Amino acid sequence: MFDIKSFYEAKSVADAVDALVKDPDAEIISGGTDVLIRVREGKDAGRSVVSIHNLQELKGVKLLENGDLWIGAGTSFSHITNDPLIQKYIPMLGEAVDQVGGPQIRNTGTIGGNICNGATSADSASTMWTLEAVAVLEGPEGERRVPVSGFYTGPGRTVRERTEVCKYFLIPRESYEGWAGHYIKYGKRKAMEIATLGCAVRVKLSEDKTRVEDVRLGYGVAGPTPLRCRKAEEGLKGCAVADQEAVTAFAKAALDEVNPRSSWRASKEFRLQLIEELAKRAFYEAVRKAGGEVNA
């Protein structure tokens, strides 16, 4: 049994916003894989719930006229993984969310919920950072756009107001065209596991596939929020993909930009080892996917 005060199924995003404004005790719910767990544990017990689960305007993936990718916040993980546009343009995101929980969670949980939950361990988060995704929110004051890199304010906290609904995400054309990437999730088990560390690397190679024109390095569980290691990225730009010393320096430089903590899943020291090692592994795999050759 779930201790819920009331349940309201919104007819549209505007209707959901209106319901949240009218009931100061109400909370938004989509797939419910996070909210209902909190209710069951007593953390959000007795609250009203406004469901946006069945709003078709929040679902799907589209290629816009300007080339940007549109991803509905209510799109489930399994739909993202299997969507032809995702597979063609940003398969890295589909592979990342395919590592969330088990099949039941992936069929129900949504990309919007995964980001709005604010967890640094979210499997989509570090990939969305390296894709330079933009979240589009609608609230009582209208619509606003927030880069995912500015979305998180602390552990489990985001800039989204209680009365706002996350509608969709935009992936700029320049953030996927000519790029390839790879995400590695480290956990004690291969399935049904929250990430001990997540590492996302995206690369854009020179025309002859021998040099790094651009690179992005993102992490989950390497700090209180997901993060990008921009200084480490700068150090690798222009280097040969086969320059192992440059790649080693790239991975080591990331250690100056992270702030992992010890938890029952792993010590800080072990996470620091993972941060350095996974950066190299994810980079080399991203290079292979981009058509480059490495000897690592």
N, C-alpha and C positions, 0 to 999 in steps of 0.2 A: 504493500500500500504506500501511496505517496501523499504526504500531507500538503495538499494544494488548496488554497482558499477558493479559487475559481479558475475556470479555463475558458478563454475566448479565442475563437478561430477567426483571424482577420480576413477580410474580403479583398484587401489591397494593402499596399505599403502605406498609403495615406490613412487608411482605416486603422492599421496597426499603430501608427504614430499617435493618432487621436485617442486610441484606447489606452496607450501608455501615459498620455498626458492626463486623461481623466482619472486614472487609478495610480496614485503615487507609490503604491505597493506592488505594482505589476512588473513583471520581468519578461523579456522576449524569449521565445523558444523556437528553434527550427528543428533540427534532427533530435535534439534532446539528449544526446549521448553524454553531455557534460552537465547540463542543468539538472536533469532528473537524478543524476548521481548525487549532486550537492543537496537536492531536496531529500533524498533517501537518507543521506548522512545527517540531516537536520540543520545543515548550514543555511539553506534557503527555505526551510519548512514554513508553511502557513502563508506563502506569498501567492499572489495571483499570477497567472501565466497567460501571455498573449502569443498565440501560435501563428507563425508565418510559414509553416511547413508546406502547405499546399498552394502557395502563391506561385503560379507559373511564370510570372514576370521576374522572379528571382532565380530561375533555373536555366541551364544550358550554357553553351559556348558559341560565340559568334565572331566572325571576322568583319570588322567595321570597314567602311569605305576608305578611311585613311590608313588602313592596314593594322590598326591596333586590335588586339584580341580582347574580347569582352567575356568575362566569366561571371555568371550569376552567383551571388553569394549563397543561394539555396541549392546549388548543384552538389550532389553527393560525390564522395570520393570515387566510387566505382564508375560513375558517369564521366568524371574528369579523366580517369585512367583510360577509358575506352572511347573517348570522343575523338573522331578523326582529325579535328583541327589541333587538338592537344598533341596527338601522336605525330602529326606532321611538323608542327612548329615548335612546341615546347614539351617533348616527351619526358624531359627531366621532371616536370611537375607531376605528370601522371605516374611516373615511377616512384616519386617521393610519397604521394598520398596513398599509393598502393601498399605502403608499409605501415599504415595506420591500423592498429587493432587487428580484428579478424573480419571475415566477410560480412557479418551482421553489422558491425560498426561502419564499415566502408560503404555499405548499401544505405545507411541511414544518416551518418554524420556528414556535415557539409563543410565546404571550404570556408564559408563565412563564419561558421561557428568555431572552426579551428583557429582562425585568426583572431576573432573577437574574444575568444576565451583568454587571450593574453599570455598563454603558457609559453615559456622559452623552449619547451620540449616539443612543441607542435611540429609535426613532420613537414608541413607545407611552409612554415615560416621562413627558414633560412633560404629556401629556394625562391620564395616570393621576394625576399630582400634582394637576391642577386638578379632577379628579373626586373627590379625597380618598379614593382607593381604599385598601383594607386587604388586605394579603397574609396568608394563613393557611398556616402552616408546621407540619409534623409531624416530630418527632424522637424520640429515645430517651426523653426526659422528657415526651413528650406533645405536645399542640397548643398553639400560641401565635399571637397575632394582632399584626401589626406594620403600622402605617400606612405606605404607600409613601413618604410624606414623611420617615419615619425609617428607611427601609430601606437607604439608601446611606450608606456610611461613607468613601468615597474613590473615586478612579478605579479602576473595575473591581472594587470591593469592596462587599460588602453585609453585613448582620447575619446572613444565613443561614449556619448552621454546615454543615460538610461532610456531616454525618450527617442533615441535615434535608431534607425534600422539600417544595417549595412545592406546595400542593394546589389552592388556588383564590384568587380575588380577590373582594372584596365592594365594590360601589358603593352607598353609602347612598342611599336614596330621596330624601332631602333634597338630595343633590348632583346629581341629574339632573332631578327634577320641577320644571318651570317654568324650566329653564335651556336655553340653546343655546350652541354653541361652534364654534370653527374652529381648525384646526391648519395652520400653514404650515411646510413644510420647504424650506430653501434649500440647494441644492447646485449644483455646476458642471454637472451633467448632470440630465436629467429622470428618468432611470431608473438602477437599479443603482448608486446613489451613497449613501455615508454622509453624513449631514447635516453641512453646515458650520455650520448653526444651525437649531434647531427652536423654534417659538414657538406656544404654545397659549393661547387666550383663551376663557373662558366668561363669559356674562353672564346675569343675571336682571333683566328689565325691569319697570317699573311696569305696572299694568293697562292704562293707555292707551299703553304702549310709547314713552313720551317721556323717561323718566328711568332711570338705572342704579340699581337697588335693590342689586345685588351684582355683583361682578366678580372673576375669578380670572385671574392671569397667570403662566404657567409657561414655562420655557425648558429646552432641551437644548443642550449645548456652550457654555453661557454661564458655565460654572464647572466644577470637577472632578466635580461630580455634577449631576443635574437639580435645578431649584430653582423656588421660588415667590417672586414679588416682592410681599410682603404690604403693605409701606408704600406702594408705588405703587397697589395695589388700594384701600387706604383713601382715598386722595386723590380717587378717581373716584366713589366711592359717593355717590349722591344727585344727581349732576350730570345735566344734560340730555344725551341722546345726541347732540344736534346742537351741543353746546358744543365747538367745535374746539380752543379754548384749553385746556380741561380735558383733552381727549384728548392733546394735545401734551404737557402737563405730566405726564400719566400715563406716557406713553412715555419721557419724559426722566427721570422719577423712577426708572425701572427701572435706569438706568445706575448708580445708587448701590448697587444690591443684587446686581450681577453681578460676575463675575471671570473673563472669558474670557482665553485665552492665544493666543499666536501658534503656528501650526503650518504644515506644508507646505500645508494646505488653505486657510488664510486667516490674515491678520495679526490681532492683537488689535484694532487700530484699525478694521479692516473689520468685524469681528464686533460691535463697539460700534455701528457705523452700522446693522447689521442688527437688533440688539436694539431700537433705538429705532424704526426704520422698520416692522419686522414687527409690533411691538406695536400700532401704529395700524392697519395693514392687517387684522390678525387681529381686532381689536376691531370695526372697522366691518363686517366680514363676519359676525361673530358676532351683531351687532345686527340685520343684515338677516335672518339665519336665525331670530332671535327675533321677527321681525315688525315691527321698528322701521324708521324711515326716517332716512337720513343723507344729507348733501349733500357728503360728502368726495369 
